[in-house]
Each structure stands twice: as structure tokens, then as C-alpha cells.
Amino acid sequence: MDTNFFSVRTHQTKVGSYLSDTAALISGVVQGSGIGPLMFLVYINELAAVLERYGIKGKLFADDVKLYLQILNYVRVPQLQQAVDALVVSMG
């Protein structure tokens, strides 16, 4: 078993006979692996939990997320920013 399944990962795209430069993967879930779907659910579950802590509604579908927060004045703007900051820290 590969001990680097979640770290020290790279990605390269092939189109025809051409290969892109190698890029480091710093987050996300490996596609095409047997454990990938389960890891995606774990990953997305954390995202939903962070949003909930900040009172942000989220709609999740496949690999898409939409955030909802009614902002009627400047008081709630920091709430949204704190949630986004928390996502960056926890998902990074």
C-alpha cells in the first residue's frame, strides 16, 4: 500500500501524446481510486460542519457547493468572512 496516498501527491494531464508539467496536489481527493468516493464524503462532511458552525447554509451537489447567508447589513459580513477563513484553514 502506498503510504503517500494523502500527501506528497502530484498530478499530470495527458492529451494525446502530450503531457503537462507535473503539479503538486495540496488538497482534494484522488479521482479514480477505490477509496476516493469515501474520502470525498469525509472531505465534504468537514466542509458542511464548518459552515454549520458559522450559521451558513450550504447546498452540496457532486463536487459543487453553494453558500447561502442573508446579509441585510454590514454586521453579517464578518460572519461570512470568518466561515470562509475557517474553510481555508480546515480544507487546506
C-alpha positions as CSV (number, residue, x, y, z in Angstrom):
1,M,0.0,0.0,0.0
2,D,1.2,3.5,-0.8
3,T,2.0,5.5,2.3
4,N,1.7,8.8,0.5
5,F,-2.0,8.5,-0.6
6,F,-2.8,11.7,1.2
7,S,0.5,13.6,1.0
8,V,3.3,14.2,-1.5
9,R,0.9,13.8,-4.4
10,T,1.3,15.2,-7.9
11,H,-0.9,15.4,-11.0
12,Q,-0.1,15.4,-14.7
13,T,-2.6,15.6,-17.6
14,K,-2.2,13.8,-20.8
15,V,-3.8,15.0,-24.0
16,G,-3.0,12.8,-27.0
17,S,0.7,12.1,-26.7
18,Y,1.4,15.4,-24.8
19,L,2.0,15.5,-21.1
20,S,1.5,18.7,-19.0
21,D,4.0,19.8,-16.4
22,T,3.7,18.0,-13.1
23,A,1.8,20.0,-10.4
24,A,1.7,19.4,-6.7
25,L,-1.7,18.5,-5.2
26,I,-2.1,20.2,-1.9
27,S,-5.8,19.3,-1.2
28,G,-8.7,17.3,-2.6
29,V,-9.4,13.7,-3.2
30,V,-7.7,11.4,-5.8
31,Q,-10.1,10.5,-8.5
32,G,-10.3,7.0,-9.9
33,S,-9.2,5.3,-6.8
34,G,-11.2,2.7,-4.8
35,I,-11.1,4.8,-1.7
36,G,-11.8,8.1,-3.5
37,P,-15.6,8.2,-3.1
38,L,-15.3,7.5,0.7
39,M,-12.6,10.1,1.1
40,F,-14.7,12.7,-0.8
41,L,-17.6,12.1,1.6
42,V,-15.2,12.6,4.6
43,Y,-13.8,15.8,2.9
44,I,-17.2,17.3,2.1
45,N,-18.6,16.4,5.5
46,E,-16.0,18.5,7.1
47,L,-16.9,21.4,4.8
48,A,-20.6,21.1,5.9
49,A,-19.6,21.0,9.6
50,V,-17.5,24.2,9.3
51,L,-20.3,26.1,7.5
52,E,-22.8,25.0,10.1
53,R,-20.6,26.3,13.0
54,Y,-20.9,29.8,11.4
55,G,-24.6,29.6,10.7
56,I,-24.0,29.4,6.9
57,K,-26.4,27.3,4.8
58,G,-24.8,25.2,2.2
59,K,-26.1,23.3,-0.8
60,L,-23.9,20.4,-1.9
61,F,-24.2,18.5,-5.2
62,A,-21.5,16.3,-6.5
63,D,-18.4,18.5,-6.3
64,D,-20.2,21.8,-6.2
65,V,-21.0,23.9,-3.1
66,K,-23.2,27.0,-2.9
67,L,-23.2,29.1,0.3
68,Y,-26.2,31.0,1.5
69,L,-26.4,33.8,4.1
70,Q,-28.8,36.6,4.0
71,I,-26.8,39.8,4.5
72,L,-29.0,42.8,5.2
73,N,-26.3,45.0,6.8
74,Y,-22.6,45.0,7.5
75,V,-23.0,43.1,10.7
76,R,-23.2,39.7,9.0
77,V,-20.4,40.3,6.5
78,P,-17.7,39.3,9.1
79,Q,-19.7,36.1,9.8
80,L,-19.4,35.1,6.2
81,Q,-15.7,36.0,6.0
82,Q,-14.9,34.0,9.2
83,A,-16.6,31.0,7.7
84,V,-14.6,31.3,4.5
85,D,-11.4,31.7,6.5
86,A,-12.2,28.7,8.6
87,L,-12.8,26.7,5.4
88,V,-9.4,27.7,4.0
89,V,-7.7,26.6,7.2
90,S,-9.6,23.3,7.6
91,M,-9.6,22.3,4.0
92,G,-6.1,23.4,3.1
